[in-house]
Amino acid sequence: MKNRSLSILLMMLLFLLASACQFTDQTLEKEQFTTQQTPDRPFRPLQATLSAPQDSQSSDSLKGTGEDAPLTTRPTLTGDLDTAISSTTDALLSAINVHRALEGWPPLVRQIALTEIANKRAIDMAVHAYLSHEDPETAEILIESMLIESGYHGQVAELVYAANEPLDRLGEIAINEWFDDPDTRSVLLNPGFHFIGIGMMGDGTTWKIVQVLAEHAP
């Protein structure tokens, strides 16, 4: 009788153990699926080649930032936060150009038009809470039409990035991740790109950063 009771108890324990293992396997499968659905950081770059407009009178000379007035209305920010964002984008560009100099390539020149496009993209992703090269509703690749409308052609690229980091550490973390990622690194160090715009928007802890690079000026 005692042996029978032990046998029943052992069978119950084995059944419970098997059930627990099955539950664990299902949980791991769900976690793996969730991980696969999470975008890599940094997000994969988008690169394209745009045809030059027939009436284009583009100059390939390395122009400065230009005198165009900003066209995008940014969300209302406190003065300190707005200043901090500007300082962060300045520091990002400086760090990128240091890396380019180490490779023997000329610095990227910031353009107001590209910066406006990058800001629009960063604001849109921050307001609508997404991270993608595509519009979440229409699946349109927004950056291509924006660049074409602004007269850009040749090689172009868009880099999008999201992070939940304090602003005082964001720049260092972003630069390290960008240059540790082979795809992002190859874009930022591509000697074919000469111009850049960097847009950034966030609420103090969650940030979206967009970089738009171009081979030619409009």
ChimeraX commands (.cxc) that place a marker at each C-alpha (Angstrom):
marker #1 position 0.00,0.00,0.00 radius 0.5
marker #1 position 2.85,2.29,0.92 radius 0.5
marker #1 position 4.64,1.56,-2.37 radius 0.5
marker #1 position 1.45,2.22,-4.29 radius 0.5
marker #1 position 1.01,5.58,-2.58 radius 0.5
marker #1 position 4.60,6.51,-3.39 radius 0.5
marker #1 position 4.09,5.51,-7.00 radius 0.5
marker #1 position 0.98,7.69,-7.27 radius 0.5
marker #1 position 2.80,10.59,-5.64 radius 0.5
marker #1 position 5.75,10.17,-8.01 radius 0.5
marker #1 position 3.41,10.15,-11.03 radius 0.5
marker #1 position 1.75,13.33,-9.80 radius 0.5
marker #1 position 5.11,15.02,-9.38 radius 0.5
marker #1 position 6.20,13.97,-12.87 radius 0.5
marker #1 position 2.93,15.29,-14.30 radius 0.5
marker #1 position 3.36,18.64,-12.56 radius 0.5
marker #1 position 6.98,18.85,-13.73 radius 0.5
marker #1 position 6.00,18.10,-17.33 radius 0.5
marker #1 position 3.27,20.75,-17.18 radius 0.5
marker #1 position 5.70,23.30,-15.80 radius 0.5
marker #1 position 8.21,22.56,-18.57 radius 0.5
marker #1 position 5.52,22.93,-21.23 radius 0.5
marker #1 position 4.46,26.29,-19.76 radius 0.5
marker #1 position 8.09,27.44,-19.68 radius 0.5
marker #1 position 8.60,26.46,-23.33 radius 0.5
marker #1 position 5.48,28.36,-24.37 radius 0.5
marker #1 position 6.62,31.40,-22.39 radius 0.5
marker #1 position 10.06,31.30,-24.02 radius 0.5
marker #1 position 8.50,31.03,-27.46 radius 0.5
marker #1 position 6.37,34.11,-26.75 radius 0.5
marker #1 position 9.41,36.00,-25.43 radius 0.5
marker #1 position 11.47,35.04,-28.49 radius 0.5
marker #1 position 8.69,36.19,-30.80 radius 0.5
marker #1 position 8.42,39.47,-28.93 radius 0.5
marker #1 position 12.18,39.98,-29.15 radius 0.5
marker #1 position 12.15,39.31,-32.87 radius 0.5
marker #1 position 9.42,41.91,-33.33 radius 0.5
marker #1 position 11.43,44.58,-31.50 radius 0.5
marker #1 position 13.45,46.79,-33.90 radius 0.5
marker #1 position 17.20,46.54,-33.61 radius 0.5
marker #1 position 18.95,49.47,-32.06 radius 0.5
marker #1 position 20.04,51.32,-34.08 radius 0.5
marker #1 position 17.16,50.87,-36.52 radius 0.5
marker #1 position 18.25,49.64,-39.95 radius 0.5
marker #1 position 19.23,52.59,-42.21 radius 0.5
marker #1 position 17.27,53.48,-45.32 radius 0.5
marker #1 position 19.33,54.32,-48.41 radius 0.5
marker #1 position 18.15,55.33,-51.87 radius 0.5
marker #1 position 19.29,57.08,-55.03 radius 0.5
marker #1 position 17.03,59.88,-56.24 radius 0.5
marker #1 position 16.96,61.03,-59.86 radius 0.5
marker #1 position 17.84,64.64,-60.53 radius 0.5
marker #1 position 14.92,66.82,-61.67 radius 0.5
marker #1 position 15.18,67.89,-65.32 radius 0.5
marker #1 position 15.18,71.58,-64.41 radius 0.5
marker #1 position 17.66,71.10,-61.58 radius 0.5
marker #1 position 20.50,73.60,-61.41 radius 0.5
marker #1 position 22.11,71.84,-58.49 radius 0.5
marker #1 position 25.58,72.79,-57.37 radius 0.5
marker #1 position 27.86,70.10,-56.01 radius 0.5
marker #1 position 30.02,72.58,-54.17 radius 0.5
marker #1 position 30.00,72.17,-50.39 radius 0.5
marker #1 position 27.71,75.02,-49.38 radius 0.5
marker #1 position 27.27,76.27,-45.85 radius 0.5
marker #1 position 24.09,76.03,-43.84 radius 0.5
marker #1 position 22.30,78.64,-45.94 radius 0.5
marker #1 position 19.93,81.43,-44.95 radius 0.5
marker #1 position 16.58,79.70,-45.30 radius 0.5
marker #1 position 14.13,80.32,-42.46 radius 0.5
marker #1 position 12.86,77.23,-40.62 radius 0.5
marker #1 position 9.55,75.93,-41.96 radius 0.5
marker #1 position 8.55,73.49,-39.23 radius 0.5
marker #1 position 6.78,74.61,-36.09 radius 0.5
marker #1 position 8.23,72.63,-33.22 radius 0.5
marker #1 position 6.12,71.63,-30.24 radius 0.5
marker #1 position 6.36,74.11,-27.40 radius 0.5
marker #1 position 9.42,73.36,-25.27 radius 0.5
marker #1 position 10.91,75.06,-22.29 radius 0.5
marker #1 position 13.90,77.22,-23.12 radius 0.5
marker #1 position 16.27,74.96,-21.23 radius 0.5
marker #1 position 15.08,71.80,-23.00 radius 0.5
marker #1 position 15.18,73.45,-26.43 radius 0.5
marker #1 position 18.72,74.63,-25.76 radius 0.5
marker #1 position 19.73,71.18,-24.52 radius 0.5
marker #1 position 18.35,69.55,-27.69 radius 0.5
marker #1 position 20.29,71.99,-29.87 radius 0.5
marker #1 position 23.46,71.35,-27.88 radius 0.5
marker #1 position 22.97,67.58,-28.20 radius 0.5
marker #1 position 22.53,67.67,-31.98 radius 0.5
marker #1 position 25.61,69.91,-32.25 radius 0.5
marker #1 position 27.61,67.42,-30.19 radius 0.5
marker #1 position 26.35,64.50,-32.30 radius 0.5
marker #1 position 27.47,66.16,-35.52 radius 0.5
marker #1 position 30.86,67.01,-34.04 radius 0.5
marker #1 position 31.38,63.41,-32.90 radius 0.5
marker #1 position 30.34,62.03,-36.29 radius 0.5
marker #1 position 32.79,64.34,-38.05 radius 0.5
marker #1 position 35.59,63.29,-35.69 radius 0.5
marker #1 position 34.99,59.67,-36.74 radius 0.5
marker #1 position 34.99,60.72,-40.40 radius 0.5
marker #1 position 38.25,62.63,-39.94 radius 0.5
marker #1 position 39.86,59.53,-38.42 radius 0.5
marker #1 position 38.95,57.67,-41.62 radius 0.5
marker #1 position 40.33,60.47,-43.79 radius 0.5
marker #1 position 36.93,61.72,-45.05 radius 0.5
marker #1 position 35.73,65.35,-45.11 radius 0.5
marker #1 position 33.17,66.51,-42.53 radius 0.5
marker #1 position 29.44,66.45,-43.15 radius 0.5
marker #1 position 28.03,69.94,-43.65 radius 0.5
marker #1 position 24.77,70.73,-41.88 radius 0.5
marker #1 position 22.06,72.19,-44.08 radius 0.5
marker #1 position 18.97,73.97,-42.81 radius 0.5
marker #1 position 16.74,72.28,-45.40 radius 0.5
marker #1 position 17.88,68.80,-44.35 radius 0.5
marker #1 position 17.60,69.78,-40.69 radius 0.5
marker #1 position 14.00,70.88,-41.25 radius 0.5
marker #1 position 13.17,67.57,-42.90 radius 0.5
marker #1 position 14.84,65.63,-40.09 radius 0.5
marker #1 position 12.98,67.69,-37.49 radius 0.5
marker #1 position 9.64,67.02,-39.17 radius 0.5
marker #1 position 10.34,63.29,-39.14 radius 0.5
marker #1 position 11.48,63.29,-35.50 radius 0.5
marker #1 position 8.45,65.31,-34.40 radius 0.5
marker #1 position 6.07,63.04,-36.31 radius 0.5
marker #1 position 7.52,59.90,-34.74 radius 0.5
marker #1 position 7.53,61.43,-31.25 radius 0.5
marker #1 position 3.93,62.68,-31.51 radius 0.5
marker #1 position 2.56,59.45,-33.03 radius 0.5
marker #1 position 4.79,57.10,-31.01 radius 0.5
marker #1 position 6.41,55.01,-33.75 radius 0.5
marker #1 position 9.87,54.32,-35.14 radius 0.5
marker #1 position 10.01,53.54,-38.84 radius 0.5
marker #1 position 10.98,54.82,-42.26 radius 0.5
marker #1 position 7.37,54.20,-43.28 radius 0.5
marker #1 position 4.22,56.09,-42.35 radius 0.5
marker #1 position 2.35,53.82,-39.89 radius 0.5
marker #1 position -0.97,54.43,-41.67 radius 0.5
marker #1 position -0.08,54.61,-45.37 radius 0.5
marker #1 position 3.22,52.63,-45.41 radius 0.5
marker #1 position 4.65,55.43,-47.57 radius 0.5
marker #1 position 8.39,56.02,-47.30 radius 0.5
marker #1 position 8.05,59.64,-46.28 radius 0.5
marker #1 position 11.66,60.76,-46.54 radius 0.5
marker #1 position 11.91,60.12,-50.28 radius 0.5
marker #1 position 9.00,62.40,-51.20 radius 0.5
marker #1 position 10.19,65.07,-48.75 radius 0.5
marker #1 position 13.68,65.10,-50.27 radius 0.5
marker #1 position 12.41,65.10,-53.84 radius 0.5
marker #1 position 10.11,68.04,-53.08 radius 0.5
marker #1 position 13.10,69.92,-51.65 radius 0.5
marker #1 position 15.15,69.29,-54.79 radius 0.5
marker #1 position 17.61,66.69,-53.51 radius 0.5
marker #1 position 18.96,63.96,-55.77 radius 0.5
marker #1 position 21.69,61.35,-55.85 radius 0.5
marker #1 position 22.51,59.21,-52.84 radius 0.5
marker #1 position 20.38,59.89,-49.78 radius 0.5
marker #1 position 19.91,58.12,-46.47 radius 0.5
marker #1 position 17.74,58.30,-43.39 radius 0.5
marker #1 position 18.80,57.02,-39.97 radius 0.5
marker #1 position 16.11,56.81,-37.27 radius 0.5
marker #1 position 16.85,56.12,-33.62 radius 0.5
marker #1 position 14.90,55.88,-30.36 radius 0.5
marker #1 position 16.20,55.77,-26.81 radius 0.5
marker #1 position 14.97,56.09,-23.26 radius 0.5
marker #1 position 17.99,57.80,-21.79 radius 0.5
marker #1 position 18.66,60.96,-19.77 radius 0.5
marker #1 position 19.57,63.81,-22.08 radius 0.5
marker #1 position 22.98,64.33,-20.51 radius 0.5
marker #1 position 23.98,60.77,-21.51 radius 0.5
marker #1 position 22.03,60.44,-24.75 radius 0.5
marker #1 position 24.72,61.77,-27.08 radius 0.5
marker #1 position 27.45,59.45,-25.87 radius 0.5
marker #1 position 25.15,56.42,-25.88 radius 0.5
marker #1 position 23.81,57.17,-29.37 radius 0.5
marker #1 position 27.28,57.68,-30.88 radius 0.5
marker #1 position 28.55,54.43,-29.36 radius 0.5
marker #1 position 25.58,52.45,-30.67 radius 0.5
marker #1 position 25.73,54.03,-34.14 radius 0.5
marker #1 position 29.41,53.26,-34.63 radius 0.5
marker #1 position 29.12,49.79,-33.13 radius 0.5
marker #1 position 26.43,48.94,-35.70 radius 0.5
marker #1 position 28.01,48.04,-39.07 radius 0.5
marker #1 position 25.10,49.32,-41.21 radius 0.5
marker #1 position 24.82,52.67,-39.44 radius 0.5
marker #1 position 28.57,53.10,-39.31 radius 0.5
marker #1 position 28.91,52.52,-43.07 radius 0.5
marker #1 position 26.35,55.25,-43.78 radius 0.5
marker #1 position 27.90,57.82,-41.45 radius 0.5
marker #1 position 31.38,57.14,-42.82 radius 0.5
marker #1 position 30.32,57.00,-46.47 radius 0.5
marker #1 position 32.55,59.52,-48.32 radius 0.5
marker #1 position 29.79,59.94,-50.91 radius 0.5
marker #1 position 27.65,61.88,-48.43 radius 0.5
marker #1 position 28.47,65.56,-47.97 radius 0.5
marker #1 position 25.40,67.07,-46.28 radius 0.5
marker #1 position 23.40,66.24,-43.20 radius 0.5
marker #1 position 20.45,67.35,-41.11 radius 0.5
marker #1 position 19.82,66.10,-37.58 radius 0.5
marker #1 position 16.38,66.30,-35.99 radius 0.5
marker #1 position 15.50,65.39,-32.44 radius 0.5
marker #1 position 12.36,65.42,-30.34 radius 0.5
marker #1 position 11.38,63.98,-26.97 radius 0.5
marker #1 position 9.83,64.62,-23.61 radius 0.5
marker #1 position 12.91,64.60,-21.44 radius 0.5
marker #1 position 13.37,60.82,-21.18 radius 0.5
marker #1 position 12.10,59.28,-24.45 radius 0.5
marker #1 position 13.82,60.56,-27.57 radius 0.5
marker #1 position 13.58,60.18,-31.33 radius 0.5
marker #1 position 16.59,61.20,-33.42 radius 0.5
marker #1 position 16.54,61.38,-37.21 radius 0.5
marker #1 position 19.56,61.94,-39.45 radius 0.5
marker #1 position 19.10,62.72,-43.13 radius 0.5
marker #1 position 22.17,62.56,-45.37 radius 0.5
marker #1 position 22.57,63.66,-48.98 radius 0.5
marker #1 position 25.20,63.45,-51.66 radius 0.5
marker #1 position 24.28,66.67,-53.47 radius 0.5
marker #1 position 22.82,70.01,-52.49 radius 0.5
marker #1 position 19.60,71.09,-54.27 radius 0.5
marker link #1:1,2 radius 0.2
marker link #1:2,3 radius 0.2
marker link #1:3,4 radius 0.2
marker link #1:4,5 radius 0.2
marker link #1:5,6 radius 0.2
marker link #1:6,7 radius 0.2
marker link #1:7,8 radius 0.2
marker link #1:8,9 radius 0.2
marker link #1:9,10 radius 0.2
marker link #1:10,11 radius 0.2
marker link #1:11,12 radius 0.2
marker link #1:12,13 radius 0.2
marker link #1:13,14 radius 0.2
marker link #1:14,15 radius 0.2
marker link #1:15,16 radius 0.2
marker link #1:16,17 radius 0.2
marker link #1:17,18 radius 0.2
marker link #1:18,19 radius 0.2
marker link #1:19,20 radius 0.2
marker link #1:20,21 radius 0.2
marker link #1:21,22 radius 0.2
marker link #1:22,23 radius 0.2
marker link #1:23,24 radius 0.2
marker link #1:24,25 radius 0.2
marker link #1:25,26 radius 0.2
marker link #1:26,27 radius 0.2
marker link #1:27,28 radius 0.2
marker link #1:28,29 radius 0.2
marker link #1:29,30 radius 0.2
marker link #1:30,31 radius 0.2
marker link #1:31,32 radius 0.2
marker link #1:32,33 radius 0.2
marker link #1:33,34 radius 0.2
marker link #1:34,35 radius 0.2
marker link #1:35,36 radius 0.2
marker link #1:36,37 radius 0.2
marker link #1:37,38 radius 0.2
marker link #1:38,39 radius 0.2
marker link #1:39,40 radius 0.2
marker link #1:40,41 radius 0.2
marker link #1:41,42 radius 0.2
marker link #1:42,43 radius 0.2
marker link #1:43,44 radius 0.2
marker link #1:44,45 radius 0.2
marker link #1:45,46 radius 0.2
marker link #1:46,47 radius 0.2
marker link #1:47,48 radius 0.2
marker link #1:48,49 radius 0.2
marker link #1:49,50 radius 0.2
marker link #1:50,51 radius 0.2
marker link #1:51,52 radius 0.2
marker link #1:52,53 radius 0.2
marker link #1:53,54 radius 0.2
marker link #1:54,55 radius 0.2
marker link #1:55,56 radius 0.2
marker link #1:56,57 radius 0.2
marker link #1:57,58 radius 0.2
marker link #1:58,59 radius 0.2
marker link #1:59,60 radius 0.2
marker link #1:60,61 radius 0.2
marker link #1:61,62 radius 0.2
marker link #1:62,63 radius 0.2
marker link #1:63,64 radius 0.2
marker link #1:64,65 radius 0.2
marker link #1:65,66 radius 0.2
marker link #1:66,67 radius 0.2
marker link #1:67,68 radius 0.2
marker link #1:68,69 radius 0.2
marker link #1:69,70 radius 0.2
marker link #1:70,71 radius 0.2
marker link #1:71,72 radius 0.2
marker link #1:72,73 radius 0.2
marker link #1:73,74 radius 0.2
marker link #1:74,75 radius 0.2
marker link #1:75,76 radius 0.2
marker link #1:76,77 radius 0.2
marker link #1:77,78 radius 0.2
marker link #1:78,79 radius 0.2
marker link #1:79,80 radius 0.2
marker link #1:80,81 radius 0.2
marker link #1:81,82 radius 0.2
marker link #1:82,83 radius 0.2
marker link #1:83,84 radius 0.2
marker link #1:84,85 radius 0.2
marker link #1:85,86 radius 0.2
marker link #1:86,87 radius 0.2
marker link #1:87,88 radius 0.2
marker link #1:88,89 radius 0.2
marker link #1:89,90 radius 0.2
marker link #1:90,91 radius 0.2
marker link #1:91,92 radius 0.2
marker link #1:92,93 radius 0.2
marker link #1:93,94 radius 0.2
marker link #1:94,95 radius 0.2
marker link #1:95,96 radius 0.2
marker link #1:96,97 radius 0.2
marker link #1:97,98 radius 0.2
marker link #1:98,99 radius 0.2
marker link #1:99,100 radius 0.2
marker link #1:100,101 radius 0.2
marker link #1:101,102 radius 0.2
marker link #1:102,103 radius 0.2
marker link #1:103,104 radius 0.2
marker link #1:104,105 radius 0.2
marker link #1:105,106 radius 0.2
marker link #1:106,107 radius 0.2
marker link #1:107,108 radius 0.2
marker link #1:108,109 radius 0.2
marker link #1:109,110 radius 0.2
marker link #1:110,111 radius 0.2
marker link #1:111,112 radius 0.2
marker link #1:112,113 radius 0.2
marker link #1:113,114 radius 0.2
marker link #1:114,115 radius 0.2
marker link #1:115,116 radius 0.2
marker link #1:116,117 radius 0.2
marker link #1:117,118 radius 0.2
marker link #1:118,119 radius 0.2
marker link #1:119,120 radius 0.2
marker link #1:120,121 radius 0.2
marker link #1:121,122 radius 0.2
marker link #1:122,123 radius 0.2
marker link #1:123,124 radius 0.2
marker link #1:124,125 radius 0.2
marker link #1:125,126 radius 0.2
marker link #1:126,127 radius 0.2
marker link #1:127,128 radius 0.2
marker link #1:128,129 radius 0.2
marker link #1:129,130 radius 0.2
marker link #1:130,131 radius 0.2
marker link #1:131,132 radius 0.2
marker link #1:132,133 radius 0.2
marker link #1:133,134 radius 0.2
marker link #1:134,135 radius 0.2
marker link #1:135,136 radius 0.2
marker link #1:136,137 radius 0.2
marker link #1:137,138 radius 0.2
marker link #1:138,139 radius 0.2
marker link #1:139,140 radius 0.2
marker link #1:140,141 radius 0.2
marker link #1:141,142 radius 0.2
marker link #1:142,143 radius 0.2
marker link #1:143,144 radius 0.2
marker link #1:144,145 radius 0.2
marker link #1:145,146 radius 0.2
marker link #1:146,147 radius 0.2
marker link #1:147,148 radius 0.2
marker link #1:148,149 radius 0.2
marker link #1:149,150 radius 0.2
marker link #1:150,151 radius 0.2
marker link #1:151,152 radius 0.2
marker link #1:152,153 radius 0.2
marker link #1:153,154 radius 0.2
marker link #1:154,155 radius 0.2
marker link #1:155,156 radius 0.2
marker link #1:156,157 radius 0.2
marker link #1:157,158 radius 0.2
marker link #1:158,159 radius 0.2
marker link #1:159,160 radius 0.2
marker link #1:160,161 radius 0.2
marker link #1:161,162 radius 0.2
marker link #1:162,163 radius 0.2
marker link #1:163,164 radius 0.2
marker link #1:164,165 radius 0.2
marker link #1:165,166 radius 0.2
marker link #1:166,167 radius 0.2
marker link #1:167,168 radius 0.2
marker link #1:168,169 radius 0.2
marker link #1:169,170 radius 0.2
marker link #1:170,171 radius 0.2
marker link #1:171,172 radius 0.2
marker link #1:172,173 radius 0.2
marker link #1:173,174 radius 0.2
marker link #1:174,175 radius 0.2
marker link #1:175,176 radius 0.2
marker link #1:176,177 radius 0.2
marker link #1:177,178 radius 0.2
marker link #1:178,179 radius 0.2
marker link #1:179,180 radius 0.2
marker link #1:180,181 radius 0.2
marker link #1:181,182 radius 0.2
marker link #1:182,183 radius 0.2
marker link #1:183,184 radius 0.2
marker link #1:184,185 radius 0.2
marker link #1:185,186 radius 0.2
marker link #1:186,187 radius 0.2
marker link #1:187,188 radius 0.2
marker link #1:188,189 radius 0.2
marker link #1:189,190 radius 0.2
marker link #1:190,191 radius 0.2
marker link #1:191,192 radius 0.2
marker link #1:192,193 radius 0.2
marker link #1:193,194 radius 0.2
marker link #1:194,195 radius 0.2
marker link #1:195,196 radius 0.2
marker link #1:196,197 radius 0.2
marker link #1:197,198 radius 0.2
marker link #1:198,199 radius 0.2
marker link #1:199,200 radius 0.2
marker link #1:200,201 radius 0.2
marker link #1:201,202 radius 0.2
marker link #1:202,203 radius 0.2
marker link #1:203,204 radius 0.2
marker link #1:204,205 radius 0.2
marker link #1:205,206 radius 0.2
marker link #1:206,207 radius 0.2
marker link #1:207,208 radius 0.2
marker link #1:208,209 radius 0.2
marker link #1:209,210 radius 0.2
marker link #1:210,211 radius 0.2
marker link #1:211,212 radius 0.2
marker link #1:212,213 radius 0.2
marker link #1:213,214 radius 0.2
marker link #1:214,215 radius 0.2
marker link #1:215,216 radius 0.2
marker link #1:216,217 radius 0.2
marker link #1:217,218 radius 0.2
view
